[in-house]
Amino acid sequence: MLNYNLYYFWNFKYVSLSFTLFLIYLGYQILLLINLKGEVMRHLSFISLFIFILFVSSTLFSQEKRVQASLHAKVSQTIGVETELTFDYSRPGVKGREIFGGLVPWGMEAGNKYSNEKPFPWRGGANKNTTLEVSKPVIIDGKNLPAGKYSIHFITGKDEWTVIINKANDKWGSYQYDESQDVFRFKVKPVEAPHKEWLEYGFEELNGTSCTAYLHWEKVKIPFKITVAE
């Protein structure tokens, strides 16, 4: 079965390096097979091959630096005494699309080849899974969350969402989501909010030792309270 984490190997950096090595080997074999006569022709062939390899490699490496459609973002907030909360995510845009109940279906997303045909929750963003990192223990929905870095996932609903805090924080999206790695889940009622073109995480209602974290996209906001653990 395909593991979507192979993305990390097949990114442009490794493809360009592998392709360059392949071209060098192929060029060498071609020169041996042709067995060109004369030192001048042999040198010209080698120089032409070398220039071609450099051109292809530079093209591939420049593609690696392309601007992502969903830009990477981080947002942090300190509560209590040096308890730092950080969301690390990517920001897709609405772009005229129907988001909830459309691009993001209600409930679990249908399985596909990347999830081994198993249904999976929404990643709450784009690209890699969204993470929530807490520098010290906190309390969310009355549940204790130890210090650490966690992935956060969502099961959407018209009247109620399920927020999932999961130990695995290094996956691509939610395709390889593993329920056995859940720390806990909790329910949140979605709140109607002003249109937000680019998905956003943030913190509001700061109260010294607590705050309200939220996900806001399109006209939906998902708020939940985070409190320092005593």
MIDOSE-1310 file (N, C-alpha, C; in nm, 2 decimals, decimal comma, always signed):
residues 230
mlny	+0,08/-0,12/+0,00/+0,00/+0,00/+0,00/+0,09/+0,13/+0,00; +0,04/+0,23/-0,07/+0,11/+0,35/-0,08/+0,11/+0,42/+0,05; +0,22/+0,46/+0,10/+0,23/+0,55/+0,22/+0,26/+0,69/+0,17; +0,17/+0,79/+0,20/+0,18/+0,92/+0,14/+0,30/+0,99/+0,19
nlyy	+0,37/+0,94/+0,30/+0,49/+1,01/+0,35/+0,60/+1,00/+0,25; +0,59/+0,91/+0,15/+0,70/+0,90/+0,05/+0,71/+1,03/-0,02; +0,61/+1,12/+0,00/+0,63/+1,26/-0,06/+0,76/+1,32/-0,03; +0,80/+1,30/+0,10/+0,93/+1,36/+0,14/+1,05/+1,32/+0,06
fwnf	+1,04/+1,19/+0,01/+1,15/+1,14/-0,07/+1,14/+1,19/-0,21; +1,01/+1,19/-0,26/+1,00/+1,23/-0,41/+0,97/+1,38/-0,42; +1,03/+1,46/-0,34/+1,02/+1,60/-0,37/+1,12/+1,64/-0,47; +1,12/+1,77/-0,51/+1,20/+1,81/-0,62/+1,35/+1,80/-0,59
kyvs	+1,39/+1,82/-0,47/+1,53/+1,81/-0,43/+1,59/+1,67/-0,47; +1,52/+1,57/-0,42/+1,57/+1,43/-0,44/+1,55/+1,39/-0,59; +1,44/+1,43/-0,65/+1,42/+1,39/-0,79/+1,53/+1,46/-0,88; +1,57/+1,58/-0,85/+1,67/+1,65/-0,93/+1,80/+1,59/-0,92
lsft	+1,84/+1,55/-0,79/+1,97/+1,48/-0,77/+1,97/+1,35/-0,83; +1,87/+1,27/-0,82/+1,86/+1,14/-0,88/+1,87/+1,15/-1,03; +1,79/+1,24/-1,09/+1,79/+1,26/-1,23/+1,93/+1,30/-1,29; +1,99/+1,39/-1,21/+2,13/+1,44/-1,25/+2,22/+1,32/-1,26
lfli	+2,22/+1,24/-1,16/+2,31/+1,12/-1,15/+2,28/+1,02/-1,27; +2,15/+1,01/-1,30/+2,11/+0,92/-1,40/+2,16/+0,98/-1,54; +2,15/+1,11/-1,56/+2,20/+1,17/-1,68/+2,35/+1,15/-1,70; +2,42/+1,17/-1,59/+2,57/+1,15/-1,60/+2,60/+1,01/-1,64
ylgy	+2,54/+0,91/-1,58/+2,56/+0,77/-1,61/+2,52/+0,75/-1,76; +2,40/+0,80/-1,80/+2,35/+0,77/-1,94/+2,45/+0,84/-2,04; +2,50/+0,96/-2,01/+2,59/+1,02/-2,10/+2,72/+0,95/-2,12; +2,77/+0,89/-2,01/+2,89/+0,82/-2,01/+2,87/+0,69/-2,10
qill	+2,76/+0,62/-2,08/+2,73/+0,50/-2,16/+2,72/+0,54/-2,31; +2,65/+0,65/-2,34/+2,64/+0,69/-2,48/+2,77/+0,71/-2,55; +2,86/+0,78/-2,47/+2,99/+0,81/-2,53/+3,07/+0,68/-2,55; +3,06/+0,58/-2,46/+3,12/+0,45/-2,48/+3,07/+0,38/-2,60
linl	+2,94/+0,39/-2,62/+2,87/+0,31/-2,73/+2,91/+0,38/-2,87; +2,90/+0,51/-2,87/+2,93/+0,58/-3,00/+3,08/+0,56/-3,04; +3,17/+0,57/-2,93/+3,31/+0,55/-2,95/+3,36/+0,65/-3,06; +3,33/+0,78/-3,03/+3,36/+0,88/-3,13/+3,51/+0,89/-3,16
kgev	+3,55/+0,92/-3,28/+3,68/+0,93/-3,33/+3,73/+1,07/-3,32; +3,85/+1,09/-3,27/+3,91/+1,22/-3,26/+3,89/+1,28/-3,13; +4,00/+1,34/-3,08/+3,99/+1,41/-2,95/+3,90/+1,53/-2,95; +3,89/+1,60/-3,05/+3,81/+1,72/-3,06/+3,66/+1,69/-3,04
mrhl	+3,61/+1,59/-3,12/+3,47/+1,55/-3,11/+3,44/+1,49/-2,98; +3,53/+1,42/-2,92/+3,51/+1,36/-2,79/+3,50/+1,47/-2,68; +3,58/+1,57/-2,69/+3,57/+1,68/-2,59/+3,44/+1,77/-2,61; +3,41/+1,79/-2,74/+3,29/+1,87/-2,76/+3,16/+1,79/-2,71
sfis	+3,16/+1,66/-2,73/+3,05/+1,58/-2,69/+3,04/+1,59/-2,54; +3,15/+1,58/-2,47/+3,15/+1,58/-2,32/+3,10/+1,72/-2,27; +3,15/+1,83/-2,33/+3,11/+1,96/-2,29/+2,96/+1,98/-2,31; +2,91/+1,94/-2,43/+2,77/+1,95/-2,46/+2,68/+1,88/-2,35
lfif	+2,73/+1,76/-2,32/+2,65/+1,68/-2,22/+2,66/+1,74/-2,09; +2,77/+1,80/-2,05/+2,79/+1,86/-1,92/+2,70/+1,99/-1,91; +2,69/+2,07/-2,01/+2,60/+2,18/-2,02/+2,46/+2,14/-2,01; +2,42/+2,04/-2,08/+2,28/+1,99/-2,07/+2,24/+1,94/-1,93
ilfv	+2,33/+1,87/-1,86/+2,31/+1,83/-1,73/+2,29/+1,95/-1,63; +2,38/+2,05/-1,64/+2,36/+2,16/-1,56/+2,23/+2,24/-1,58; +2,19/+2,24/-1,71/+2,06/+2,31/-1,74/+1,94/+2,24/-1,68; +1,94/+2,11/-1,70/+1,83/+2,03/-1,64/+1,83/+2,04/-1,49
sstl	+1,94/+2,03/-1,43/+1,95/+2,03/-1,28/+1,91/+2,16/-1,23; +1,95/+2,27/-1,29/+1,92/+2,41/-1,24/+1,77/+2,43/-1,26; +1,71/+2,38/-1,36/+1,56/+2,39/-1,39/+1,49/+2,32/-1,28; +1,53/+2,20/-1,24/+1,46/+2,12/-1,14/+1,47/+2,19/-1,00
fsqe	+1,59/+2,23/-0,97/+1,61/+2,30/-0,84/+1,53/+2,43/-0,83; +1,52/+2,50/-0,94/+1,44/+2,62/-0,93/+1,29/+2,59/-0,91; +1,25/+2,48/-0,96/+1,11/+2,44/-0,94/+1,08/+2,41/-0,79; +1,19/+2,36/-0,73/+1,17/+2,33/-0,58/+1,13/+2,45/-0,50
krvq	+1,17/+2,57/-0,55/+1,15/+2,69/-0,47/+1,02/+2,76/-0,51; +0,94/+2,69/-0,58/+0,81/+2,75/-0,63/+0,73/+2,80/-0,51; +0,65/+2,90/-0,53/+0,56/+2,95/-0,43/+0,44/+2,85/-0,41; +0,41/+2,82/-0,29/+0,30/+2,73/-0,26/+0,17/+2,80/-0,28
aslh	+0,06/+2,73/-0,32/-0,07/+2,79/-0,33/-0,13/+2,82/-0,20; -0,10/+2,73/-0,10/-0,14/+2,75/+0,04/-0,02/+2,78/+0,12; +0,00/+2,91/+0,15/+0,12/+2,95/+0,22/+0,13/+2,90/+0,36; +0,26/+2,87/+0,40/+0,28/+2,83/+0,54/+0,27/+2,94/+0,64
akvs	+0,22/+2,91/+0,76/+0,21/+3,02/+0,86/+0,22/+2,96/+1,00; +0,26/+3,04/+1,10/+0,27/+3,01/+1,24/+0,21/+3,12/+1,32; +0,14/+3,08/+1,43/+0,09/+3,19/+1,52/+0,11/+3,13/+1,66; +0,16/+3,22/+1,75/+0,19/+3,18/+1,89/+0,12/+3,27/+1,99
qtig	+0,10/+3,22/+2,11/+0,04/+3,30/+2,21/+0,10/+3,25/+2,35; +0,14/+3,34/+2,43/+0,18/+3,29/+2,57/+0,07/+3,32/+2,67; +0,04/+3,22/+2,75/-0,06/+3,24/+2,86/+0,01/+3,20/+2,99; -0,04/+3,24/+3,10/+0,02/+3,21/+3,23/+0,16/+3,25/+3,24
vete	+0,25/+3,17/+3,30/+0,39/+3,20/+3,31/+0,47/+3,12/+3,21; +0,49/+3,18/+3,10/+0,57/+3,12/+2,99/+0,51/+2,99/+2,94; +0,38/+2,98/+2,93/+0,32/+2,86/+2,86/+0,29/+2,91/+2,72; +0,37/+2,86/+2,62/+0,35/+2,91/+2,48/+0,27/+2,81/+2,40
ltfd	+0,18/+2,86/+2,33/+0,09/+2,78/+2,24/+0,12/+2,82/+2,10; +0,14/+2,72/+2,01/+0,18/+2,75/+1,87/+0,10/+2,67/+1,77; +0,03/+2,73/+1,68/-0,03/+2,66/+1,56/+0,07/+2,67/+1,45; +0,10/+2,56/+1,38/+0,18/+2,56/+1,26/+0,10/+2,49/+1,15
ysrp	+0,07/+2,57/+1,04/-0,03/+2,53/+0,94/-0,01/+2,59/+0,81; -0,08/+2,55/+0,71/-0,09/+2,62/+0,58/-0,22/+2,67/+0,55; -0,23/+2,78/+0,47/-0,35/+2,86/+0,46/-0,41/+2,86/+0,32; -0,50/+2,76/+0,29/-0,57/+2,76/+0,17/-0,67/+2,88/+0,16
gvkg	-0,71/+2,91/+0,04/-0,80/+3,02/+0,01/-0,94/+2,97/-0,03; -1,04/+3,05/+0,00/-1,17/+3,01/-0,05/-1,18/+3,01/-0,20; -1,14/+3,12/-0,26/-1,13/+3,13/-0,41/-1,27/+3,11/-0,48; -1,37/+3,15/-0,42/-1,50/+3,14/-0,48/-1,57/+3,00/-0,46
reif	-1,50/+2,91/-0,39/-1,55/+2,77/-0,38/-1,65/+2,76/-0,26; -1,73/+2,66/-0,27/-1,81/+2,62/-0,15/-1,72/+2,53/-0,06; -1,69/+2,58/+0,06/-1,59/+2,51/+0,14/-1,65/+2,40/+0,22; -1,73/+2,43/+0,32/-1,79/+2,33/+0,41/-1,91/+2,27/+0,36
gglv	-1,91/+2,14/+0,34/-2,02/+2,07/+0,27/-1,99/+2,06/+0,12; -1,87/+2,11/+0,08/-1,83/+2,11/-0,06/-1,69/+2,06/-0,07; -1,59/+2,15/-0,08/-1,45/+2,11/-0,08/-1,41/+2,03/+0,04; -1,46/+2,07/+0,16/-1,45/+1,99/+0,28/-1,58/+1,93/+0,31
pwgm	-1,60/+1,80/+0,29/-1,73/+1,73/+0,31/-1,76/+1,72/+0,46; -1,89/+1,71/+0,48/-1,94/+1,69/+0,62/-1,90/+1,55/+0,66; -1,85/+1,54/+0,79/-1,81/+1,41/+0,84/-1,67/+1,37/+0,80; -1,64/+1,24/+0,80/-1,51/+1,20/+0,75/-1,50/+1,21/+0,60
eagn	-1,38/+1,23/+0,55/-1,36/+1,24/+0,41/-1,35/+1,10/+0,35; -1,39/+1,08/+0,23/-1,39/+0,94/+0,17/-1,25/+0,89/+0,15; -1,23/+0,77/+0,17/-1,10/+0,71/+0,16/-1,05/+0,72/+0,01; -0,91/+0,72/+0,00/-0,85/+0,73/-0,14/-0,72/+0,65/-0,13
kysn	-0,65/+0,65/-0,24/-0,53/+0,57/-0,25/-0,42/+0,61/-0,15; -0,43/+0,74/-0,11/-0,33/+0,79/-0,01/-0,36/+0,75/+0,13; -0,49/+0,72/+0,16/-0,53/+0,67/+0,29/-0,55/+0,52/+0,30; -0,50/+0,45/+0,19/-0,53/+0,31/+0,18/-0,68/+0,28/+0,18
ekpf	-0,76/+0,37/+0,12/-0,90/+0,36/+0,10/-0,98/+0,37/+0,23; -0,91/+0,42/+0,34/-0,98/+0,44/+0,47/-1,03/+0,58/+0,48; -1,15/+0,60/+0,53/-1,20/+0,74/+0,56/-1,11/+0,81/+0,66; -1,10/+0,94/+0,64/-1,01/+1,02/+0,73/-1,06/+1,15/+0,76
pwrg	-1,02/+1,22/+0,87/-1,07/+1,35/+0,91/-1,01/+1,46/+0,83; -1,05/+1,58/+0,84/-1,00/+1,69/+0,77/-0,87/+1,74/+0,84; -0,77/+1,78/+0,77/-0,64/+1,82/+0,83/-0,65/+1,96/+0,89; -0,75/+2,03/+0,86/-0,76/+2,17/+0,92/-0,67/+2,27/+0,85
gank	-0,64/+2,25/+0,72/-0,55/+2,34/+0,66/-0,52/+2,28/+0,52; -0,39/+2,28/+0,49/-0,34/+2,22/+0,36/-0,20/+2,17/+0,38; -0,15/+2,09/+0,28/-0,02/+2,04/+0,28/+0,00/+1,95/+0,40; +0,11/+1,97/+0,48/+0,13/+1,88/+0,60/+0,02/+1,90/+0,70
nttl	+0,01/+1,80/+0,80/-0,09/+1,82/+0,90/-0,07/+1,94/+0,99; -0,18/+2,00/+1,03/-0,17/+2,12/+1,12/-0,13/+2,07/+1,25; -0,04/+2,14/+1,32/+0,00/+2,10/+1,45/-0,02/+2,21/+1,56; -0,04/+2,16/+1,68/-0,06/+2,25/+1,80/+0,05/+2,21/+1,89
evsk	+0,14/+2,30/+1,93/+0,25/+2,27/+2,02/+0,23/+2,36/+2,15; +0,24/+2,29/+2,26/+0,23/+2,35/+2,39/+0,36/+2,33/+2,47; +0,41/+2,44/+2,52/+0,54/+2,43/+2,59/+0,53/+2,37/+2,73; +0,41/+2,38/+2,79/+0,38/+2,33/+2,92/+0,25/+2,27/+2,92
pvii	+0,21/+2,18/+3,02/+0,08/+2,12/+3,03/-0,03/+2,22/+3,03; -0,14/+2,19/+2,95/-0,25/+2,28/+2,95/-0,38/+2,19/+2,96; -0,49/+2,26/+2,97/-0,62/+2,19/+2,98/-0,71/+2,24/+2,87; -0,76/+2,15/+2,79/-0,86/+2,18/+2,68/-0,98/+2,10/+2,70
dgkn	-1,10/+2,17/+2,71/-1,22/+2,10/+2,73/-1,22/+2,01/+2,85; -1,15/+2,06/+2,96/-1,15/+1,98/+3,08/-1,05/+1,86/+3,08; -0,98/+1,85/+2,97/-0,89/+1,73/+2,95/-0,74/+1,78/+2,96; -0,66/+1,71/+3,02/-0,52/+1,74/+3,04/-0,44/+1,71/+2,91
lpag	-0,36/+1,81/+2,86/-0,27/+1,78/+2,75/-0,13/+1,81/+2,79; -0,05/+1,71/+2,80/+0,10/+1,73/+2,84/+0,17/+1,82/+2,74; +0,28/+1,88/+2,78/+0,36/+1,96/+2,69/+0,41/+1,87/+2,57; +0,41/+1,92/+2,45/+0,45/+1,85/+2,34/+0,39/+1,91/+2,21
kysi	+0,42/+1,84/+2,10/+0,37/+1,89/+1,97/+0,27/+1,78/+1,91; +0,15/+1,82/+1,88/+0,05/+1,73/+1,84/-0,01/+1,77/+1,70; -0,06/+1,68/+1,63/-0,14/+1,71/+1,51/-0,29/+1,74/+1,56; -0,36/+1,82/+1,48/-0,50/+1,85/+1,51/-0,58/+1,82/+1,39
hfit	-0,69/+1,75/+1,41/-0,78/+1,71/+1,30/-0,92/+1,74/+1,33; -1,01/+1,74/+1,23/-1,15/+1,78/+1,25/-1,24/+1,69/+1,18; -1,35/+1,65/+1,24/-1,46/+1,59/+1,18/-1,57/+1,69/+1,17; -1,60/+1,74/+1,05/-1,70/+1,86/+1,04/-1,84/+1,81/+1,05
gkde	-1,93/+1,91/+1,09/-2,07/+1,88/+1,10/-2,14/+2,01/+1,09; -2,27/+2,01/+1,04/-2,34/+2,13/+1,03/-2,37/+2,20/+1,17; -2,39/+2,12/+1,27/-2,43/+2,17/+1,40/-2,32/+2,14/+1,51; -2,23/+2,05/+1,48/-2,13/+2,01/+1,58/-2,00/+1,95/+1,51
wtvi	-1,89/+2,00/+1,55/-1,76/+1,95/+1,50/-1,69/+1,86/+1,61; -1,61/+1,77/+1,57/-1,52/+1,69/+1,66/-1,38/+1,74/+1,63; -1,31/+1,78/+1,74/-1,17/+1,82/+1,73/-1,09/+1,71/+1,79; -0,99/+1,67/+1,71/-0,90/+1,55/+1,75/-0,76/+1,60/+1,78
inka	-0,71/+1,57/+1,89/-0,57/+1,59/+1,92/-0,50/+1,46/+1,92; -0,39/+1,45/+1,83/-0,33/+1,32/+1,80/-0,18/+1,33/+1,82; -0,12/+1,22/+1,86/+0,03/+1,22/+1,89/+0,11/+1,23/+1,76; +0,07/+1,18/+1,65/+0,15/+1,18/+1,53/+0,15/+1,32/+1,47
ndkw	+0,26/+1,38/+1,46/+0,27/+1,52/+1,41/+0,35/+1,54/+1,29; +0,39/+1,43/+1,22/+0,48/+1,45/+1,10/+0,43/+1,39/+0,98; +0,29/+1,38/+0,96/+0,23/+1,32/+0,85/+0,20/+1,43/+0,74; +0,17/+1,38/+0,62/+0,12/+1,47/+0,51/-0,03/+1,47/+0,52
gsyq	-0,09/+1,58/+0,56/-0,23/+1,58/+0,57/-0,28/+1,49/+0,68; -0,40/+1,44/+0,66/-0,46/+1,35/+0,75/-0,48/+1,21/+0,69; -0,41/+1,19/+0,58/-0,43/+1,06/+0,50/-0,40/+0,94/+0,59; -0,29/+0,95/+0,66/-0,24/+0,83/+0,74/-0,28/+0,85/+0,89
ydes	-0,39/+0,92/+0,91/-0,44/+0,94/+1,05/-0,47/+0,81/+1,11; -0,42/+0,79/+1,24/-0,43/+0,67/+1,31/-0,51/+0,70/+1,44; -0,63/+0,65/+1,45/-0,71/+0,68/+1,57/-0,65/+0,63/+1,70; -0,57/+0,53/+1,69/-0,50/+0,47/+1,81/-0,40/+0,57/+1,87
qdvf	-0,36/+0,67/+1,79/-0,27/+0,77/+1,84/-0,34/+0,90/+1,90; -0,47/+0,89/+1,91/-0,54/+1,00/+1,97/-0,51/+1,02/+2,11; -0,49/+1,15/+2,15/-0,47/+1,19/+2,29/-0,61/+1,20/+2,35; -0,70/+1,28/+2,28/-0,84/+1,29/+2,32/-0,91/+1,36/+2,21
rfkv	-1,05/+1,36/+2,22/-1,13/+1,43/+2,13/-1,23/+1,51/+2,21; -1,28/+1,62/+2,15/-1,39/+1,70/+2,21/-1,48/+1,76/+2,11; -1,59/+1,80/+2,15/-1,69/+1,86/+2,06/-1,69/+2,01/+2,07; -1,72/+2,07/+1,95/-1,73/+2,22/+1,95/-1,85/+2,25/+1,85
kpve	-1,93/+2,35/+1,89/-2,03/+2,40/+1,81/-1,97/+2,51/+1,72; -1,99/+2,50/+1,59/-1,94/+2,60/+1,49/-2,01/+2,73/+1,51; -1,94/+2,84/+1,50/-1,99/+2,98/+1,51/-1,99/+3,05/+1,38; -2,10/+3,11/+1,34/-2,10/+3,19/+1,22/-2,02/+3,32/+1,24
aphk	-1,93/+3,35/+1,14/-1,84/+3,46/+1,15/-1,82/+3,53/+1,02; -1,77/+3,65/+1,02/-1,74/+3,72/+0,89/-1,66/+3,64/+0,80; -1,67/+3,66/+0,67/-1,60/+3,59/+0,57/-1,45/+3,60/+0,59; -1,38/+3,49/+0,59/-1,23/+3,48/+0,60/-1,18/+3,41/+0,48
ewle	-1,12/+3,49/+0,39/-1,07/+3,43/+0,26/-0,96/+3,33/+0,28; -0,86/+3,36/+0,36/-0,75/+3,26/+0,39/-0,77/+3,20/+0,52; -0,76/+3,07/+0,53/-0,78/+3,00/+0,65/-0,68/+3,05/+0,76; -0,74/+3,07/+0,88/-0,66/+3,13/+0,99/-0,68/+3,06/+1,12
ygfe	-0,57/+3,04/+1,19/-0,57/+3,01/+1,33/-0,53/+3,13/+1,42; -0,59/+3,14/+1,54/-0,55/+3,25/+1,62/-0,59/+3,23/+1,77; -0,57/+3,33/+1,84/-0,60/+3,33/+1,99/-0,68/+3,46/+2,02; -0,78/+3,45/+2,10/-0,86/+3,57/+2,14/-0,91/+3,55/+2,28
elng	-0,98/+3,64/+2,34/-1,03/+3,64/+2,47/-0,92/+3,60/+2,57; -0,81/+3,67/+2,56/-0,70/+3,65/+2,65/-0,74/+3,69/+2,80; -0,71/+3,60/+2,89/-0,75/+3,62/+3,03/-0,64/+3,57/+3,13; -0,52/+3,61/+3,10/-0,41/+3,58/+3,19/-0,36/+3,44/+3,18
tsct	-0,44/+3,35/+3,24/-0,40/+3,21/+3,24/-0,48/+3,12/+3,14; -0,56/+3,19/+3,05/-0,64/+3,12/+2,95/-0,66/+3,20/+2,83; -0,70/+3,14/+2,72/-0,74/+3,21/+2,60/-0,83/+3,12/+2,52; -0,89/+3,17/+2,42/-0,97/+3,09/+2,33/-0,90/+3,08/+2,19
aylh	-0,86/+2,96/+2,16/-0,80/+2,93/+2,03/-0,91/+2,91/+1,93; -0,88/+2,94/+1,80/-0,99/+2,92/+1,70/-0,93/+2,89/+1,57; -1,01/+2,82/+1,49/-0,99/+2,80/+1,34/-1,10/+2,89/+1,28; -1,06/+2,97/+1,18/-1,16/+3,05/+1,11/-1,13/+3,04/+0,96
wekv	-1,24/+3,00/+0,89/-1,23/+3,00/+0,74/-1,37/+3,01/+0,68; -1,37/+3,07/+0,57/-1,50/+3,11/+0,50/-1,58/+3,18/+0,60; -1,70/+3,14/+0,64/-1,79/+3,21/+0,74/-1,81/+3,12/+0,86; -1,71/+3,03/+0,89/-1,72/+2,94/+1,00/-1,60/+2,96/+1,10
kipf	-1,63/+2,97/+1,23/-1,52/+2,97/+1,33/-1,54/+2,86/+1,43; -1,43/+2,79/+1,46/-1,43/+2,68/+1,56/-1,35/+2,73/+1,68; -1,41/+2,77/+1,79/-1,34/+2,82/+1,90/-1,33/+2,71/+2,01; -1,22/+2,71/+2,08/-1,21/+2,62/+2,20/-1,11/+2,69/+2,30
kitv	-1,14/+2,67/+2,43/-1,07/+2,73/+2,54/-0,95/+2,65/+2,58; -0,83/+2,72/+2,60/-0,71/+2,65/+2,65/-0,67/+2,72/+2,78; -0,65/+2,64/+2,88/-0,61/+2,70/+3,01/-0,48/+2,63/+3,06; -0,40/+2,71/+3,13/-0,28/+2,65/+3,19/-0,32/+2,55/+3,29
ae	-0,24/+2,44/+3,30/-0,27/+2,34/+3,40/-0,21/+2,39/+3,54; -0,29/+2,37/+3,64/-0,24/+2,41/+3,77/-0,14/+2,31/+3,84
